[in-house]
Amino acid sequence: MKEIRAEFIGSIERTHNVKSFRFKIDSKIEFSPGQFLQFIFDEKDPKNKALNKYLSFSSSPDKNYFEVTKKISESEFSRKLLLLKEGDTVLFKMPFGSCSFNENYKKIGFLVGGIGITPAISIIEYIVERKIDTDVVLIYANWTTADIAFKEEIDSWSKNNENIKVTHVLANEEVRKEGFRKGFIDEKLLRDLIGDLIQRVIFIYGPPVMVNSVKDLCVKLNYKSEQIKAETFVGY
């Protein structure tokens, strides 16, 4: 783990309330797809939880920049992010987390909700860019289509890579189109969509309630605990 200072180079609007923030680096930083970093907005007080928060990488480690993505709220941290101007520098600690991708994984599945998509994006982008033959199933839960972050990227990856299959699960909207299901991530949906579930390493990212319920569901389906990699997203 190390501290680095990086230059803000711009933001990207992903949905009506989700934005990505990119930072330029002078030399490649070492992190595994799926890991996260810590913003240090308050350098005088490292214990300031309001301003020194953790966010997942939402970009492959092979880029000449790194990206993080956040659901924008009324928090002081969100306001600091939105006030960043090109050329501003920020201190970071990185990397953190063991819920990351290993190239030895031949079959993986993502069960993610909302802003929990960010580490999945880092992992899938890495797989696509390096042309790794890992078979990927992504099940991404949101309230409506307007809440789907990175939809353009996800659609492109699944369209152009036969080993990447995507299903969007919408709680409050019914879309009569291939690749969409109405409802929630539940037992019936998993049995329908991932017939070889037991053969996959499963990554679960999202809000605590969602992560805990999906982990319990995987255990109910006789999944081995060592095949489940889960991380909760709090404080958003």
BAFI-526493 format. One record per residue (C-alpha): y, x, z; residue in three letters. Coordinates in steps of 0.05 Angstrom, whole numbers. Each point is the difference from the previous one (the first is absolute). Last residue first. Example, Ala and Ser with C-alpha at 12.3 -4.5 7.8 and 13.67 -1.06 7.14 Angstrom:
2
+--------+--------+--------+------+
!      Y !      X !      Z ! resn !
+--------+--------+--------+------+
!    -21 !    273 !    143 !  SER !
!    -69 !    -27 !     13 !  ALA !
+--------+--------+--------+------+
This chain:
236
+--------+--------+--------+------+
!      Y !      X !      Z ! resn !
+--------+--------+--------+------+
!    133 !   -465 !     -5 !  TYR !
!    -20 !     29 !     67 !  GLY !
!    -75 !      2 !    -12 !  VAL !
!    -46 !     18 !    -57 !  PHE !
!    -72 !      6 !     22 !  THR !
!    -50 !     51 !    -27 !  GLU !
!    -73 !     -9 !    -16 !  ALA !
!    -55 !     42 !    -30 !  LYS !
!    -67 !    -35 !      1 !  ILE !
!    -62 !     39 !    -25 !  GLN !
!    -11 !     32 !     68 !  GLU !
!     -4 !    -69 !     32 !  SER !
!    -60 !    -20 !    -42 !  LYS !
!      9 !    -67 !    -35 !  TYR !
!    -48 !    -54 !     21 !  ASN !
!     41 !    -57 !    -31 !  LEU !
!     22 !    -19 !     70 !  LYS !
!     27 !     70 !      9 !  VAL !
!     41 !     -9 !    -64 !  CYS !
!     27 !    -66 !     27 !  LEU !
!     20 !     33 !     66 !  ASP !
!     38 !     53 !    -40 !  LYS !
!     33 !    -56 !    -40 !  VAL !
!     23 !    -35 !     64 !  SER !
!     26 !     63 !     31 !  ASN !
!     39 !     21 !    -62 !  VAL !
!     31 !    -69 !    -10 !  MET !
!     23 !     -5 !     72 !  VAL !
!     26 !     72 !      0 !  PRO !
!     42 !     -7 !    -64 !  PRO !
!    -29 !     37 !    -60 !  GLY !
!    -49 !     53 !    -24 !  TYR !
!    -76 !     -3 !     -5 !  ILE !
!    -36 !     54 !    -40 !  PHE !
!    -73 !    -13 !    -14 !  ILE !
!    -49 !     54 !    -20 !  VAL !
!    -47 !    -36 !    -47 !  ARG !
!    -75 !    -11 !     -6 !  GLN !
!     -1 !    -60 !     48 !  ILE !
!     51 !    -36 !    -42 !  LEU !
!    -45 !      0 !    -61 !  ASP !
!     12 !    -73 !    -17 !  GLY !
!     74 !      9 !     11 !  ILE !
!     36 !    -62 !    -27 !  LEU !
!    -41 !    -60 !     20 !  ASP !
!    -27 !     28 !     66 !  ARG !
!     70 !     24 !     18 !  LEU !
!     31 !    -67 !    -17 !  LEU !
!    -52 !    -39 !     40 !  LYS !
!     10 !     44 !     61 !  GLU !
!     75 !     -5 !      2 !  ASP !
!     61 !     34 !    -30 !  ILE !
!     47 !    -60 !     -4 !  PHE !
!     13 !    -58 !    -46 !  GLY !
!     14 !     -9 !    -74 !  LYS !
!    -33 !     49 !    -48 !  ARG !
!     30 !     40 !    -57 !  PHE !
!    -31 !     51 !    -48 !  GLY !
!     -9 !    -48 !    -58 !  GLU !
!     54 !    -53 !      0 !  LYS !
!     10 !    -68 !     31 !  ARG !
!     50 !     23 !     51 !  VAL !
!      0 !    -40 !     65 !  GLU !
!     54 !     17 !     50 !  GLU !
!      6 !      3 !     75 !  ASN !
!    -56 !     46 !     23 !  ALA !
!     -5 !     43 !    -63 !  LEU !
!    -58 !     48 !    -11 !  VAL !
!     11 !     49 !    -57 !  HIS !
!    -64 !     30 !    -28 !  THR !
!     -3 !     68 !    -32 !  VAL !
!    -55 !     40 !    -33 !  LYS !
!      7 !     75 !    -15 !  ILE !
!    -59 !     35 !    -35 !  ASN !
!     18 !    -28 !    -68 !  GLU !
!     67 !     36 !      2 !  ASN !
!     56 !    -22 !    -47 !  ASN !
!      9 !    -72 !     22 !  LYS !
!    -13 !     15 !     74 !  SER !
!     51 !     56 !      0 !  TRP !
!     52 !    -39 !    -38 !  SER !
!     -6 !    -62 !     44 !  ASP !
!      6 !     42 !     63 !  ILE !
!     61 !     36 !    -26 !  GLU !
!     36 !    -64 !    -20 !  GLU !
!    -20 !    -36 !     65 !  LYS !
!     27 !     57 !     44 !  PHE !
!     17 !    -50 !     56 !  ALA !
!    -28 !    -71 !     -5 !  ILE !
!     46 !    -45 !     41 !  ASP !
!     27 !    -41 !    -59 !  ALA !
!    -72 !    -17 !    -17 !  THR !
!     -5 !    -39 !     65 !  THR !
!    -24 !     10 !     73 !  TRP !
!    -35 !     66 !    -11 !  ASN !
!    -70 !     29 !      1 !  ALA !
!    -23 !     59 !    -43 !  TYR !
!    -74 !      9 !    -15 !  ILE !
!     -8 !     67 !    -36 !  LEU !
!    -68 !     22 !    -25 !  VAL !
!     -5 !     73 !    -22 !  VAL !
!    -57 !     40 !    -33 !  ASP !
!     13 !     74 !      9 !  THR !
!     -2 !     38 !    -67 !  ASP !
!     60 !     44 !     15 !  ILE !
!     48 !      4 !    -59 !  LYS !
!     49 !     43 !     40 !  ARG !
!     59 !    -46 !    -14 !  GLU !
!    -41 !    -63 !      9 !  VAL !
!    -33 !     20 !     66 !  ILE !
!     66 !     25 !     28 !  TYR !
!     35 !    -64 !    -20 !  GLU !
!    -55 !    -39 !     34 !  ILE !
!      7 !     39 !     65 !  ILE !
!     76 !     -2 !      5 !  SER !
!      0 !    -74 !    -19 !  ILE !
!    -52 !    -15 !     53 !  ALA !
!     44 !     35 !     51 !  PRO !
!     57 !    -49 !    -18 !  THR !
!    -39 !    -65 !     -5 !  ILE !
!      5 !    -13 !     75 !  GLY !
!     70 !    -28 !    -16 !  ILE !
!    -33 !    -68 !    -11 !  GLY !
!    -75 !     -2 !     15 !  GLY !
!    -56 !     47 !    -18 !  VAL !
!    -75 !     -1 !     -9 !  LEU !
!    -12 !     62 !    -43 !  PHE !
!    -69 !     18 !    -26 !  GLY !
!    -31 !     67 !    -16 !  ILE !
!    -59 !     25 !    -41 !  LYS !
!    -13 !     73 !    -18 !  LYS !
!     33 !     30 !     62 !  TYR !
!     -8 !     76 !     -8 !  ASN !
!     73 !      5 !    -21 !  GLU !
!     20 !    -17 !     72 !  ASN !
!     55 !    -51 !     12 !  PHE !
!     38 !    -10 !     65 !  SER !
!     -3 !    -37 !     66 !  CYS !
!      6 !     66 !     39 !  SER !
!     74 !     -5 !     14 !  GLY !
!     63 !     43 !      4 !  PHE !
!     33 !     48 !    -49 !  PRO !
!     56 !     13 !     13 !  MET !
!     64 !      4 !     40 !  LYS !
!     64 !    -17 !    -37 !  PHE !
!     73 !     19 !      2 !  LEU !
!     47 !    -36 !    -48 !  VAL !
!     49 !     25 !    -52 !  THR !
!     53 !    -40 !    -36 !  ASP !
!      8 !     19 !    -73 !  GLY !
!     -5 !    -71 !    -26 !  GLU !
!     26 !    -47 !     54 !  LYS !
!    -38 !    -29 !     58 !  LEU !
!     32 !    -62 !     30 !  LEU !
!    -61 !    -44 !    -15 !  LEU !
!    -45 !     46 !     39 !  LEU !
!     46 !     -1 !     61 !  LYS !
!      3 !    -76 !     -3 !  ARG !
!    -76 !     -3 !     -1 !  SER !
!     -4 !     44 !     62 !  PHE !
!     52 !    -42 !     37 !  GLU !
!    -45 !    -60 !    -11 !  SER !
!     22 !    -62 !    -39 !  GLU !
!    -61 !      6 !    -45 !  SER !
!    -19 !     35 !    -65 !  ILE !
!    -74 !      6 !    -14 !  LYS !
!     -9 !     74 !    -11 !  LYS !
!    -24 !     49 !    -52 !  THR !
!     -6 !     75 !      3 !  VAL !
!      4 !     48 !    -59 !  GLU !
!    -11 !     74 !     -9 !  PHE !
!     28 !     44 !    -54 !  TYR !
!    -28 !     51 !    -49 !  ASN !
!    -62 !    -44 !     -3 !  LYS !
!    -72 !     23 !     13 !  ASP !
!     -2 !    -30 !     70 !  PRO !
!     -5 !    -69 !    -32 !  SER !
!     53 !    -50 !     21 !  SER !
!      7 !    -56 !     51 !  SER !
!     -1 !     47 !     60 !  PHE !
!     -7 !    -40 !     63 !  SER !
!     58 !    -10 !     48 !  LEU !
!     10 !     21 !     73 !  TYR !
!     65 !    -10 !     38 !  LYS !
!     53 !     43 !     32 !  ASN !
!     59 !    -48 !      4 !  LEU !
!    -22 !    -55 !     48 !  ALA !
!    -54 !     43 !     32 !  LYS !
!     51 !     51 !     26 !  ASN !
!    -48 !     50 !     31 !  LYS !
!     23 !     57 !    -45 !  PRO !
!     70 !     -7 !     31 !  ASP !
!     50 !     49 !    -30 !  LYS !
!    -30 !     -5 !    -70 !  GLU !
!     11 !    -75 !     -4 !  ASP !
!    -18 !    -18 !    -72 !  PHE !
!    -67 !     35 !      6 !  ILE !
!    -44 !    -37 !    -49 !  PHE !
!    -74 !      8 !     15 !  GLN !
!    -54 !      8 !    -52 !  LEU !
!    -62 !    -36 !    -25 !  PHE !
!    -69 !     13 !    -29 !  GLN !
!    -37 !    -41 !    -52 !  GLY !
!     -2 !     53 !    -54 !  PRO !
!     -9 !     67 !     36 !  SER !
!     61 !     42 !     16 !  PHE !
!     25 !     69 !    -20 !  GLU !
!     71 !      7 !    -23 !  ILE !
!     16 !     29 !    -68 !  LYS !
!     63 !     42 !     -2 !  SER !
!     75 !    -16 !     -4 !  ASP !
!    -10 !    -73 !     19 !  ILE !
!     39 !    -60 !    -24 !  LYS !
!     -2 !    -65 !     39 !  PHE !
!    -14 !    -71 !    -25 !  ARG !
!     10 !    -66 !     36 !  PHE !
!    -39 !    -63 !    -17 !  SER !
!     27 !    -69 !     15 !  LYS !
!    -31 !    -65 !     24 !  VAL !
!     40 !    -64 !     14 !  ASN !
!     10 !    -34 !    -68 !  HIS !
!    -57 !     41 !    -29 !  THR !
!    -11 !     73 !    -21 !  ARG !
!     73 !     23 !     -4 !  GLU !
!      2 !     74 !    -14 !  ILE !
!     41 !     51 !     39 !  SER !
!     32 !     66 !    -17 !  GLY !
!      2 !     76 !      5 !  ILE !
!      1 !     13 !     76 !  PHE !
!     -6 !     74 !     14 !  GLU !
!    -55 !     27 !     45 !  ALA !
!     -2 !     38 !     66 !  ARG !
!    -68 !     22 !     22 !  ILE !
!    -36 !      1 !     67 !  GLU !
!    -73 !     19 !      4 !  LYS !
!    -70 !    -26 !     16 !  MET !
+--------+--------+--------+------+
